[in-house]
Amino acid sequence: MPAQPTWFHRLEEILEELRALEISYLDRLAVQKLFRVRERRARQIMAGLPAMQVGNAVAVEREALIVRLENTAAGTRFQWEMSRRARLLEDLERTRRQLAARRVRIPAAADVRDRAVLELTGGIDLRPGELHIQFFGAEDLAAKLFELSQAMANDWQAFARAVEQDAASLPRRSAVDIHE
């Protein structure tokens, strides 16, 4: 798809300014200022619109320019560009957040990637149906969660045994207990 006009993202603002004007015609300088473009682009924008010759200059009908811009705003090319721009802005924002998170350094022991469930440091307590982590700030919590994730990855069966209750060890419930 060819490059879109630089003023596309300001189209609604341009339309508002045009509607607020009391003059009937705009010359090239007015179009340049309104669209924030150079002379050549202003002439391209004005091309094909009903115009009036004023000396050596040409002025286009304001209403005709408004109609052209409204048609542009309703067109698929404009809608596609606005969607693309919104996706790009979302991607940029997500990248900014990720970059900020990547700058955080999580303190971890050298052997943390090889940690097993039975070797977890103090402050991490696993029991059936319960996880308790004692920490002293966001970075300490992140370090302990990282350590736990590494231990889980290294020894899933030991992790599962530590957190799951054995069905045989569960208390038996009678029909009376269940309906109460």
C-alpha positions as CSV (number, residue, x, y, z in Angstrom):
1,M,0.0,0.0,0.0
2,P,1.4,3.5,-0.9
3,A,2.4,5.9,1.8
4,Q,-0.5,7.8,3.3
5,P,-0.7,11.6,3.6
6,T,1.0,13.0,6.7
7,W,-2.2,14.8,7.6
8,F,-4.5,11.7,7.7
9,H,-4.2,11.4,11.5
10,R,-5.4,15.1,11.8
11,L,-8.3,14.8,9.4
12,E,-11.0,15.4,12.0
13,E,-9.2,18.4,13.4
14,I,-8.8,19.8,9.8
15,L,-12.5,19.3,9.2
16,E,-13.4,21.1,12.4
17,E,-11.2,24.1,11.4
18,L,-12.7,24.2,7.9
19,R,-16.3,24.1,9.3
20,A,-15.5,26.9,11.7
21,L,-14.2,29.2,8.9
22,E,-16.5,31.9,7.7
23,I,-14.8,32.4,4.3
24,S,-16.1,30.6,1.2
25,Y,-12.7,30.2,-0.6
26,L,-9.2,29.1,0.5
27,D,-6.0,30.0,-1.3
28,R,-2.9,27.8,-1.5
29,L,-1.3,29.5,1.6
30,A,-4.4,28.8,3.7
31,V,-4.4,25.1,2.6
32,Q,-0.7,24.8,3.4
33,K,-1.2,26.2,6.9
34,L,-4.4,24.1,7.5
35,F,-2.9,20.8,6.4
36,R,0.7,21.7,7.6
37,V,2.1,20.8,4.1
38,R,4.3,22.4,1.6
39,E,3.3,24.2,-1.6
40,R,3.4,21.2,-3.9
41,R,1.2,19.1,-1.6
42,A,-1.2,22.0,-1.1
43,R,-1.7,22.3,-4.9
44,Q,-2.3,18.5,-5.1
45,I,-4.9,18.8,-2.3
46,M,-6.6,21.6,-4.2
47,A,-6.5,19.9,-7.6
48,G,-9.9,19.1,-9.2
49,L,-11.9,21.2,-6.7
50,P,-14.2,24.1,-7.9
51,A,-11.9,27.1,-7.9
52,M,-11.8,30.9,-8.5
53,Q,-8.9,32.8,-10.1
54,V,-7.8,35.7,-7.9
55,G,-5.0,37.5,-9.9
56,N,-2.3,34.9,-10.3
57,A,-3.6,32.8,-7.4
58,V,-6.2,30.2,-7.2
59,A,-8.7,29.7,-4.4
60,V,-10.9,26.6,-3.9
61,E,-14.4,26.4,-2.5
62,R,-14.3,25.6,1.2
63,E,-17.5,23.5,1.0
64,A,-16.1,21.4,-1.8
65,L,-12.9,20.8,0.2
66,I,-15.1,19.7,3.2
67,V,-17.0,17.3,1.0
68,R,-13.8,15.8,-0.4
69,L,-12.4,15.3,3.1
70,E,-15.6,13.8,4.5
71,N,-15.5,11.3,1.6
72,T,-11.9,10.6,2.4
73,A,-12.8,10.0,6.1
74,A,-15.5,7.5,5.0
75,G,-13.2,5.6,2.6
76,T,-11.6,2.3,3.2
77,R,-8.1,3.7,2.7
78,F,-8.5,6.2,5.5
79,Q,-10.2,3.6,7.8
80,W,-7.4,1.1,7.1
81,E,-4.7,3.7,7.9
82,M,-6.4,4.7,11.1
83,S,-6.6,1.0,12.2
84,R,-2.9,0.6,11.3
85,R,-1.9,3.7,13.2
86,A,-3.9,2.5,16.3
87,R,-2.2,-0.9,16.2
88,L,1.2,0.7,15.8
89,L,0.5,3.0,18.8
90,E,-0.6,-0.1,20.9
91,D,2.5,-2.0,19.9
92,L,4.7,1.0,20.8
93,E,3.1,1.3,24.2
94,R,3.4,-2.4,24.9
95,T,7.1,-2.2,23.9
96,R,7.7,0.7,26.2
97,R,6.2,-1.2,29.1
98,Q,8.2,-4.3,28.3
99,L,11.4,-2.2,28.0
100,A,10.8,-0.8,31.5
101,A,10.2,-4.3,32.9
102,R,13.4,-5.6,31.2
103,R,15.5,-2.9,32.9
104,V,14.6,-4.4,36.3
105,R,17.4,-6.6,37.6
106,I,16.2,-9.6,39.6
107,P,18.8,-10.7,42.1
108,A,19.2,-14.5,41.9
109,A,21.8,-17.0,43.1
110,A,24.2,-18.4,40.4
111,D,22.7,-21.9,40.7
112,V,19.0,-20.8,40.7
113,R,18.4,-22.3,37.2
114,D,19.4,-25.7,38.5
115,R,17.3,-25.5,41.7
116,A,15.0,-28.4,42.7
117,V,11.9,-28.2,44.7
118,L,13.5,-29.7,47.8
119,E,16.3,-27.1,47.5
120,L,14.1,-23.9,47.6
121,T,15.5,-21.1,49.8
122,G,13.8,-20.0,52.9
123,G,10.7,-17.9,52.6
124,I,9.0,-20.2,50.0
125,D,6.7,-22.7,51.6
126,L,4.7,-25.2,49.5
127,R,1.9,-27.3,51.0
128,P,-1.0,-29.1,49.4
129,G,-3.4,-26.4,48.2
130,E,-1.2,-23.5,49.6
131,L,1.8,-21.4,48.6
132,H,3.3,-19.0,51.1
133,I,6.2,-16.6,50.1
134,Q,7.8,-14.3,52.5
135,F,9.5,-11.4,50.7
136,F,11.0,-8.0,51.3
137,G,10.1,-5.9,48.3
138,A,9.2,-6.4,44.6
139,E,12.6,-7.5,43.5
140,D,12.8,-10.1,46.3
141,L,9.4,-11.4,45.4
142,A,10.3,-11.6,41.7
143,A,13.5,-13.5,42.6
144,K,11.6,-16.0,44.7
145,L,9.0,-16.5,42.0
146,F,11.7,-17.0,39.5
147,E,13.4,-19.6,41.8
148,L,10.1,-21.4,42.2
149,S,9.5,-21.4,38.4
150,Q,12.9,-22.9,37.8
151,A,12.4,-25.6,40.5
152,M,9.0,-26.4,38.9
153,A,10.6,-26.7,35.5
154,N,13.5,-28.9,36.8
155,D,11.4,-31.3,38.9
156,W,7.7,-31.1,38.1
157,Q,6.9,-34.4,39.8
158,A,8.4,-33.2,43.1
159,F,6.5,-30.0,42.7
160,A,3.2,-31.8,42.0
161,R,3.7,-34.0,45.1
162,A,4.4,-31.0,47.3
163,V,1.2,-29.1,46.3
164,E,-1.4,-31.8,45.6
165,Q,-3.2,-33.8,48.3
166,D,-3.2,-37.5,48.0
167,A,-6.8,-38.7,47.5
168,A,-6.2,-41.4,50.2
169,S,-5.2,-38.8,52.8
170,L,-8.4,-36.7,52.3
171,P,-11.0,-37.0,55.1
172,R,-14.0,-39.1,54.0
173,R,-17.3,-37.3,54.0
174,S,-20.6,-38.9,54.7
175,A,-23.8,-38.0,52.9
176,V,-24.9,-36.0,56.0
177,D,-21.7,-33.8,55.7
178,I,-22.2,-33.2,52.0
179,H,-25.8,-32.0,52.4
180,E,-25.3,-29.7,55.3
